[in-house]
Amino acid sequence: MPTTEPRDLSPTLQLACELIRRPSVTPDDLGCQTLMIERLEALGFRVERLPFGDVENFWATRGHHGPLLAFAGHTDVVPSGPHTRWDFPPFEPRLDDDGMLRGRGAADMKGSLAAMVTAVERFVAAHPDYHGKIAFLITSDEEGPAVDGTRAVVEHLREAHERLDYCIVGEPSSTARLGDVIKNGRRGSLGGVLHIRGVQGHVAYPHLARNPIHLAMPALDALVREHWDDGNAFFPATSFQVSNIRSGTGATNVIPGEVEVVFNFRFSTEVTHDQLKARTAAILDAHGLEYQLDWTLNGEPFLTAEGELVEAAIGGVEAVTGQRPELSTSGGTSDGRFIATLGSQVVELGPLNATIHQVNECVRAADLDTLSRIYEAILERLFVDGSARP
């Protein structure tokens, strides 16, 4: 059985446990950011708290000249679900005898936040006069609507003409071992809600009605079969998926008057969201449907194919772990989609993602110390070894 964490933990694990203890379910922060801010201000960071709506955010910077690297992440976590399904209280961090740190947010992503802070603490102590700027962009709204969090902070930075050259997002990117995967991009996400109208009637008299479910099927089949693109070297082909279909009155003898279809595109850089909208409308129009279609652009695709940050991240992982990571754009969306709109080079690098959002979420404790060393190695490559552009 898990035991409460011992007192002789590393600084990274101590901070991770302090963060996990706060049940900061979206959009609540519950003091997590204050913990981080106190550590950063002690290093000379200038901190700007940026609350928007019910969401706590902050932007902290240290340094005055040279390229800027931001560590980005979120203090909010998803709900734990029924505590009775956990082997221990989800917001009481535990360290198993087998070296696993358990608790909600251990992997996603309070462990990464702790690793970022301690990496910067060691780096600044060793290189107080480094050439560059280090920043933190932290939100409590990544797991929720993601409207008043990183998206809003990015717009604030854009209006302030703040330059952001590089960004490391601490999302759990690893799969089989720490550092085996670096996410250097993500697919775009475009959602649609389609309402197809028919004529309601009695199932015994179909000639007096128009069944919208029947009308929808050929058009949906065409959308599913459509070849949207071939993808490219970094992205798979664009995917169209229906996630929900709703219709009917609840009665078995009534032809419904409308059907609602919810769908989503995950799309590559080979096609734009406007092109997807136009091609979807053309297919629906070709089937002669009476419909209404509402779109939601959740995020544009972004890609950092090459550059100083990718080189530094690969080099940092390889130097610390002895193994070369793979670049990948798989998975869902992240706050990197907002940061990339500033023209920044963006990568995601964090612990294993095997238990994120699950009951008994956990991360190997030693991995967090290793992750902290990786972050420090990236800083050294960018700001000490001279690989970053002036």
N, C-alpha and C positions, 0 to 999 in steps of 0.2 A: 504493500500500500504506500502511496505517496506520503511524504513527510514535509512539514513546513521547512522552508529553505533555511540552511544554516547561516550563521552570521559572517562566516569567512568567505563570502562570495566575492568574485571580482567586481570592480566598479561597474562594469557593463551589466552583469547579472543583478547587482543590487538595484540599479536604476530600473532595469526591466521589471523587477518585482514591485518596486514602488509604483510604477505606472499600471501594472496589471491589477493592483489592489483597488484602483479607482474604477468603478463600474460605469465607464464613460460610453454608454450606448448612444448612438447617433440621435440627436446632435450634441449631446452633453459632453463636456470636457472634464468637469469635476476636478479641476486643479492639475491635470496632467501637463498642460502647457506652462503653468506657473513653475512646476518642477524644472522643466527644460529651460525656461527663461532665466531662472536663478543661476543655473549652471553656465549659461551662455553669457549673461551679464558679467559674471566673475572673470570671464575671459576677455572682456572688453567689447562684446557685441552691442551694437545699438539696436534696440528692439522696438518695433512698432506693432502694437496690438491692433488688429483689424477685425472687430466684430461686425458681422453683417447678419441682420435678422437675429435668429436664435443661435447662430453659429459663431464659435470662437476661432479666430485665426491669428497668426502672427508672422511677421517678416523680420528677420534679424540679420544684420550684416556686420562683418569685421574686415577691415582693410580699406584702402582708398584707391589703389592703382592696380592695373592689370586686369586679366579676365576674371569673370565671376563664376564660381561654382556654387550651385544651390543644392542642399539636401532637402528633399521634399517628402512629406509623409502626413499621416493622419493619426490623431489620438483617439478617434471614435472607433468603436467596435460594433459588430452585429450583436443582436440579443443572444443570450446564452441558451434560451429555451428552458424547459422545466429543469430546475436544479436537481430534481430527483433522478434525472437521466445521467448526471455526471457522477464520477467516482469520488468527487470532492467538490467543495464550493467553487464555482468557476472564477470568482474574483478573489480567491485566496491562493496566491501562487505557491506551487509545490515543486520540490525537486525530488524526483524519484531516485531510488538507489541505482537505477540504470542510467542516470545522468540526463533524464528528460525534464525540462522545465515545463510545467503544465499550468494552464490558466487561459481564460479568454483574452485574446490579443497577443499571446506569446509569440505566435508566428505572424499574425496579421493585425498591426505591425509594430507593436510596442517593443518587441525585441530589436527590430531594426532601428527604431528611434533611439534606444539606449546605445546601440552600437555606433550610431552617427555621433552622438554627443561625446562619448568617450574617445572616439577616434580623433575628433577635433581637439579635445583637451590635450591629448598626447602630442598631436601635430603642432599645436600652437606653443606648447612648452618646449618642443625641440627646435622649432623654426619660428620664433616670434616675429621675424622680419621677412617672412615669405613674400614673394611677389605675386599678388593676386588678391581676390576678395572671396570670402567664404560667406554663404548665406544659408538660412533655414526658412523654408516656406511650409508652415504647419497648419493643418486645418482640423476641424472636428466634424466635417460633413463629407467624407469620402464614401462612406457606406450607405449614405442616404440619398436625398435628391441631388446632391452635388451642384447646387445652385449658388448658395451663399458661402461656399468654401473656396477651394482653389480657383474655380472659375472666376469668382468675384475678386479674389486677390490678384489674379493675373490681369484683370481689367484695370485694377488700381495701379499696378506696376506699369502697365502700358501707358496709362494717362500720365504717370510720373516720368515717362521716358527712361525707365530703369532697364539697364542692359543686363541680360541673363544669358551668358554664353553656354554654360554647361549645367546639367541637372541630373542628379542621381535620385531616383524614386525608390524608396525602400520596400516596395511590394515584394512579397515572397515569390521569387522567380525560380528558385532551384527545384529540381524534381527528384533526382535519386541521391545526390550528394550536394553539399553546400558549394555554390559557385559553378555548378555544371552548366547552368544556363544564364545568359544575360539577355534580357528583353531589350532589343534596340528599336522597337516599334510596336504598333498595335493596329489592328484593322479598325476601320470606321464602323459605326453602328447607326443605322437608320431604321426607325420604327414606323409602322403604319397601322392605322385603324380604318378598316374598310367597311362601310355600310352599304349593302346591296338591297335595294327595295324591290318588292314584288307586290302581289295582291293577296291578302288574307282570304281564306275561304274554308269550306268543309272538305275533308279529305274524300268524301263520297262524290263530290262534284268538282273535280280538278279542272274541268274546262271553264269553270267560272272563277278560277284563281290563277295566280302565277307564283309558283313556288320559288322563292329566292335562293333556297339551298340548292335546288336543281340547277338554277341559272348560274350559281357561283362555281359549281364544280368544274366545268370545262375551262373557265378563266383561271381558276386556281391551278388546275393541272398544267395550263400553259405557262404560268408563272414559275411553277416548280421545275418544269422541263427547260425553261429558258437558259441559254448559255450566256452568262453575263460578261465574263471575261476569263482569261487563262491564268490570272495571277502573274507573278513574276518571281525573280530569284529570292525575294524576301517574303512574299505573301502568297498564300493559297488562293485559288479562284474564289470569287465572290459567292457567298452563300445566301440563299433565300429560304427562310423557314417560317411556316405557320405555327404560331404558339397557342392560339385559342380560337375556337369558333363557338359563337353563341347564337341561339335562335329558339323560336317556339314560345308558346303560351303556357306550356305545362300540360296542356290537354293532348291526348293522343289522336283526336279526331279533327284537329285544326291545322290547316296549312298556314304557316307563319307569314307575316307580311314583310319581314326584314330579317336579314342575317348579318351578324357582325363578325368580321375576320380580323384577328390581330396577327401581325407578322413582323419579321425583322430581317434586314439585310446586314451581314457582316461583310464589308467590302474593302477591296485592296486599293492601292494607289493607281490602279489601271482604269478606274472609273470614278466619276464624281457623283455626289449625291443628287445633283440636278439631273444628270443623265439617267440615274436609276429611277427617279420620279417620272421623267418623261417616258421612259420605256415601259414602266408599269402602267401609266395612263393609256398608252397606245394599245397595250394588250387588252386592258379592260374595255376600251372603246371598240376594239375590233369584235368583241363579243356582244356588243349592243346592250350593255348593262346600264341600268339607272342606279347611280351610286354616288356616295360621298366618301372622300378619302382625306384623312387627316394625318399629317406627317410629324414626326419628332426626330430631329437630328441629335443623337446622343453624343456624337463625337466624330470628327474627321480622322481618317487614318494618318498616322505619322511614322516617319522612318528616319533613323540616324544610321545611314548605311556605312559611313566611315567618318574618320576625323579623330581629333586629339582625345576626346572623351572615350570613344570606343577603344582606342589603342591603350589608353591608360587603364581602363577597366579590365580589359583582357590581361594586360601586363600585371596588374595588381592581383588578380585572382591567381594567375599562374605563379607569381612570386611567392604567395602565401600558402597556396594549397599544393603546388607542384603539378597541377593539371590545367590544361587549357580549356576554357569554357566554350560553349556553343552559342552563337547568336540566334535569337528566335523572335518571331512576332506573334506567337500563338497566344491563345487565351482571350479573356474578355477585355473590357476597357479599363483604363486607370486614369488618374489625374494627369498623367503625362500628356494626354490629349489636349489639355488646356495649356500646359506650359510650352508645348511645342509650337503653339501659335505665335510665341514671341521670337521665333527663329532660333530657338535654343537646340543644342545637341542634347538629347535625352536618352538615358538608359534606365532600366529597372534592374536592381540587384538586391536580393534579400535572401532569407532563409528558405527552407523547404516548404512547399505549399500543400503537403499531403493532408494536413488536418485543419486547414483554414475553414472557418465557419462551421466546423463540426463540434459535436460533443467531445469533451476531453481534449480540446486543442492543445498542442504541445510542440516544442522545438527542442532539439538537442542543445543543452546548455553550452557545451563547448563550442558549438557553431556560432553562438552570438559573440564570443570572444574572438573567434576567427574572422567573423564578418567585420568586426571593429578594426581588426588589423588590415583587412582588405581595403576598407574605406580609407584608412590612413595611408596605405600604399598608393592609392589612387591620388590622394592629395599630394603626396611626394612627387609622383610622376608629373603632375600638372604644374605644381608651383615651386618645386625644388630642382628637379632634374632638367627643367627647361623645355619640356615637350609641348607646353601650352604656348599659344601664340600671344605676343604682347598686346 
